[in-house]
């Protein structure tokens, strides 16, 4: 679906065959650079003690800072030296087959536009702050970088098998909204949480959502919501465990979950390892 041009000035930018565009870094205004700086400072402060150590260390290694919108080419040069990944600018969300091809070849497509001031606190579609602050630091971790490449290749297989709806749930509940155990505590690694000041606090500290141990079959049967906080968060023990789960033959997993009923986002299921049973207080108020 087309997005309003006033929100995204790259909407009509010329696209290459792989949907990449020219970031045209020199065209960012002083106001846009200032908006990045304010977003960065706020979120860097909120994620202290809440983001996983991997993400926090990577921000320093990649030289992410409150010094204006990053130049994706320069950022890619630093990232490529660490894990072989590059960040490529796109105007907006790209088609599934293009997205998976980028990931399978260690390229992360990042939106080039930055949210308007009127949507400073919340933007449903991914902008450059969400993609760079939320996603890119995790790509500096060798194991997570391997997972993302494997996910891209898995996406290509899922398209051939007609199983994208199941695989999309894996991305949503891990890459976007995943939690990890770290030194006995829960920490954040999902980009949708890392880039949101409100959900950074909610995901770890609010009593409302469920927090349950990661199980790929269970996760692939779980619906999700896109316009509010998550009602359930899945917790991994390590990035190695996540990578191992993605390297399995998903053809077998798809066969096992096919025809099984889905779970709603708030539901607990038989066999869940429940780390915290949510009160749903926040969600009950929202109804």
C-alpha positions as CSV (number, residue, x, y, z in Angstrom):
1,X,0.0,0.0,0.0
2,X,1.3,3.4,-0.9
3,X,2.3,5.7,1.9
4,X,1.7,9.5,2.0
5,X,4.5,11.4,0.3
6,X,4.5,14.1,2.9
7,X,5.6,11.5,5.5
8,X,8.3,9.8,3.3
9,X,10.1,12.1,0.8
10,X,11.8,9.0,-0.7
11,X,8.4,7.6,-1.8
12,X,9.1,8.4,-5.5
13,X,12.8,7.9,-5.5
14,X,14.2,5.9,-8.4
15,X,14.6,2.3,-7.5
16,X,17.1,-0.3,-8.7
17,X,16.0,-3.8,-9.5
18,X,16.6,-4.8,-5.9
19,X,14.5,-1.8,-4.7
20,X,17.6,0.0,-3.3
21,X,17.8,3.8,-3.7
22,X,20.3,6.5,-3.3
23,X,20.3,7.6,0.4
24,X,21.2,11.1,-0.8
25,X,22.6,11.8,2.6
26,X,23.5,15.4,1.8
27,X,19.7,16.1,1.3
28,X,18.8,15.6,5.0
29,X,17.8,18.9,6.6
30,X,19.2,20.2,9.8
31,X,15.8,19.5,11.4
32,X,16.0,15.9,10.3
33,X,19.5,15.4,11.8
34,X,18.3,17.1,15.0
35,X,15.3,14.7,15.1
36,X,17.7,11.7,14.9
37,X,19.9,13.1,17.6
38,X,16.9,13.6,20.0
39,X,15.6,10.1,19.2
40,X,19.1,8.6,19.7
41,X,19.8,10.3,23.0
42,X,16.4,9.4,24.5
43,X,16.5,5.8,23.4
44,X,20.2,5.3,24.4
45,X,19.3,6.4,27.9
46,X,16.1,4.2,28.1
47,X,17.9,1.1,26.9
48,X,20.7,1.2,29.5
49,X,20.3,-1.8,31.7
50,X,17.5,-3.1,29.5
51,X,19.1,-3.9,26.1
52,X,21.2,-7.0,25.8
53,X,25.0,-6.4,26.1
54,X,25.4,-7.4,22.5
55,X,23.4,-4.5,21.2
56,X,24.9,-1.9,23.6
57,X,28.5,-2.9,22.7
58,X,27.8,-2.9,19.0
59,X,26.5,0.7,19.0
60,X,30.0,1.7,20.2
61,X,31.8,-0.5,17.7
62,X,29.6,0.8,14.8
63,X,30.1,4.4,16.0
64,X,26.4,5.1,16.3
65,X,25.8,8.4,18.1
66,X,23.7,11.5,18.4
67,X,25.7,13.3,15.7
68,X,23.3,13.3,12.9
69,X,21.6,10.6,10.7
70,X,24.2,7.9,9.8
71,X,25.5,7.6,6.3
72,X,24.6,4.1,5.3
73,X,27.7,3.6,3.1
74,X,30.1,4.5,5.9
75,X,28.1,2.5,8.4
76,X,28.2,-0.5,6.1
77,X,32.0,-0.3,5.8
78,X,32.3,-0.6,9.6
79,X,29.7,-3.4,9.8
80,X,31.2,-5.3,6.9
81,X,34.5,-5.6,8.6
82,X,32.8,-7.2,11.6
83,X,30.3,-9.7,10.1
84,X,30.3,-9.2,6.4
85,X,26.8,-7.4,6.4
86,X,25.9,-4.2,4.7
87,X,23.0,-1.8,5.1
88,X,21.3,-0.7,1.9
89,X,18.9,2.2,1.7
90,X,15.3,1.6,0.5
91,X,12.3,3.9,0.2
92,X,9.9,1.7,2.1
93,X,9.0,-1.9,2.9
94,X,10.1,-4.1,-0.1
95,X,8.4,-7.2,-1.5
96,X,9.0,-10.4,0.3
97,X,11.2,-12.0,-2.3
98,X,13.4,-8.9,-2.5
99,X,13.7,-8.8,1.3
100,X,14.7,-12.4,1.6
101,X,17.2,-12.1,-1.2
102,X,18.9,-9.2,0.6
103,X,19.0,-11.1,3.9
104,X,20.3,-14.2,2.3
105,X,23.2,-12.2,0.8
106,X,23.9,-10.3,4.0
107,X,22.3,-7.0,3.1
108,X,19.8,-5.4,5.4
109,X,17.3,-3.0,3.7
110,X,16.9,0.0,5.8
111,X,14.3,2.8,5.3
112,X,16.0,6.1,4.4
113,X,13.3,8.4,5.6
114,X,13.0,9.7,9.2
115,X,9.7,10.0,10.9
116,X,8.0,13.4,10.9
117,X,8.0,15.5,14.1
118,X,4.3,14.8,14.6
119,X,5.1,11.1,14.9
120,X,8.2,11.4,17.0
121,X,6.9,9.1,19.7
122,X,5.3,6.4,17.6
123,X,5.5,5.4,13.9
124,X,3.9,2.1,12.7
125,X,6.1,1.7,9.6
126,X,9.9,1.3,9.9
127,X,12.0,4.5,9.4
128,X,15.7,5.0,9.5
129,X,15.8,5.3,13.3
130,X,14.0,2.0,13.8
131,X,16.1,0.2,11.3
132,X,19.5,1.6,12.3
133,X,19.1,1.9,16.0
134,X,17.0,-1.2,16.4
135,X,18.3,-3.7,13.8
136,X,21.8,-2.9,12.7
137,X,23.6,-3.3,16.1
138,X,22.5,-6.9,16.3
139,X,24.0,-7.6,12.9
140,X,27.4,-6.9,14.4
141,X,27.0,-10.1,16.5
142,X,28.5,-13.1,14.5
143,X,25.9,-15.6,15.7
144,X,22.9,-13.3,15.2
145,X,24.3,-12.3,11.8
146,X,24.3,-15.9,10.8
147,X,20.8,-16.3,12.0
148,X,19.6,-13.4,9.8
149,X,21.2,-14.9,6.8
150,X,19.7,-18.3,7.5
151,X,16.3,-16.5,8.0
152,X,16.6,-15.0,4.5
153,X,17.3,-18.4,3.0
154,X,14.5,-19.9,5.0
155,X,12.2,-17.2,3.6
156,X,13.0,-18.1,0.1
157,X,12.1,-21.8,0.9
158,X,9.0,-20.7,2.7
159,X,7.8,-18.8,-0.3
160,X,8.1,-22.0,-2.4
161,X,6.2,-24.0,0.2
162,X,3.5,-21.4,0.8
163,X,4.4,-21.0,4.4
164,X,5.3,-17.3,4.8
165,X,2.6,-16.8,7.4
166,X,4.4,-19.2,9.8
167,X,7.9,-17.8,9.1
168,X,6.7,-14.2,9.5
169,X,5.8,-15.1,13.1
170,X,9.3,-16.2,13.8
171,X,10.6,-12.8,12.6
172,X,8.0,-10.9,14.5
173,X,8.6,-12.6,17.9
174,X,12.4,-12.7,17.6
175,X,14.0,-10.1,15.4
176,X,11.3,-7.5,16.2
177,X,10.1,-8.4,19.7
178,X,12.5,-10.9,21.2
179,X,13.8,-11.1,24.7
180,X,16.9,-13.0,25.9
181,X,18.1,-14.3,29.2
182,X,21.4,-12.6,30.1
183,X,23.2,-13.2,33.4
184,X,20.0,-14.3,35.1
185,X,17.9,-11.3,33.9
186,X,15.7,-10.6,30.9
187,X,17.1,-8.3,28.3
188,X,15.9,-6.9,25.0
189,X,17.3,-7.8,21.5
190,X,14.2,-7.2,19.3
191,X,14.4,-4.1,17.1
192,X,10.7,-3.2,17.6
193,X,11.4,-2.9,21.4
194,X,14.9,-1.5,21.2
195,X,13.7,1.5,19.1
196,X,10.6,2.2,21.3
197,X,11.0,4.0,24.6
198,X,7.5,2.9,25.8
199,X,7.9,-0.8,24.9
200,X,11.4,-1.0,26.2
201,X,10.0,-0.5,29.7
202,X,6.7,-2.4,29.1
203,X,8.4,-5.5,27.7
204,X,10.6,-6.0,30.8
205,X,8.8,-4.4,33.7
206,X,5.0,-4.3,33.1
207,X,3.0,-7.2,34.6
208,X,0.5,-7.2,31.7
209,X,2.2,-9.4,29.0
210,X,3.1,-13.1,29.1
211,X,6.7,-14.0,29.0
212,X,7.3,-17.5,27.9
213,X,10.3,-19.6,26.8
214,X,11.0,-19.8,23.1
215,X,9.6,-22.7,21.2
216,X,9.6,-22.5,17.4
217,X,6.5,-24.7,16.8
218,X,4.5,-22.8,19.4
219,X,5.7,-19.5,18.1
220,X,4.7,-20.4,14.5
221,X,1.1,-20.9,15.7
222,X,0.8,-17.6,17.5
223,X,-0.9,-14.6,16.1
224,X,0.5,-11.1,16.8
225,X,-0.7,-7.5,16.9
226,X,0.9,-4.7,15.0
227,X,-0.5,-1.5,16.5
228,X,0.1,-1.9,20.2
229,X,2.4,-3.5,22.8
230,X,2.8,-7.3,22.5
231,X,0.7,-9.5,24.7
232,X,3.3,-12.3,24.7
233,X,7.1,-12.1,24.5
234,X,9.2,-15.2,23.7
235,X,12.5,-15.5,25.6
236,X,15.5,-17.2,24.1
237,X,18.4,-18.6,26.2
238,X,21.1,-17.6,23.7
239,X,21.6,-16.5,20.1
240,X,23.2,-19.9,19.5
241,X,19.9,-21.6,20.4
242,X,18.0,-19.2,18.1
243,X,20.4,-20.0,15.2
244,X,20.1,-23.7,15.9
245,X,16.3,-23.5,15.7
246,X,16.5,-21.7,12.4
247,X,18.9,-24.2,10.9
248,X,16.4,-27.0,11.4
249,X,14.4,-28.4,8.5
250,X,11.4,-26.1,8.7
251,X,9.6,-28.3,6.1
252,X,9.1,-30.8,9.0
253,X,8.0,-28.0,11.3
254,X,5.5,-26.6,8.8
255,X,4.0,-30.1,8.4
256,X,3.7,-30.5,12.1
257,X,1.9,-27.2,12.6
258,X,-0.2,-27.4,9.5
259,X,-3.9,-27.7,10.4
260,X,-3.2,-27.0,14.0
261,X,-5.3,-24.1,15.5
262,X,-3.6,-20.8,16.0
263,X,-3.1,-19.3,19.4
264,X,-4.3,-15.7,20.0
265,X,-1.6,-13.3,21.0
266,X,-2.7,-13.3,24.7
267,X,-3.2,-17.0,25.1
268,X,-1.0,-19.4,27.1
269,X,-0.8,-22.9,25.6
270,X,-0.4,-26.4,27.1
271,X,3.3,-27.2,27.5
272,X,4.4,-23.5,27.7
273,X,7.3,-22.8,29.9
274,X,5.8,-19.7,31.6
275,X,8.3,-17.3,33.0
276,X,5.6,-14.7,33.8
277,X,1.8,-15.1,33.4
278,X,0.5,-11.8,32.3
279,X,-2.2,-9.9,34.2
280,X,-3.4,-8.3,30.9
281,X,-4.3,-5.2,32.9
282,X,-3.0,-2.9,30.3
283,X,-4.9,-4.6,27.5
284,X,-8.1,-4.8,29.5
285,X,-8.0,-1.0,29.9
286,X,-7.5,-0.6,26.2
287,X,-10.6,-2.5,25.3
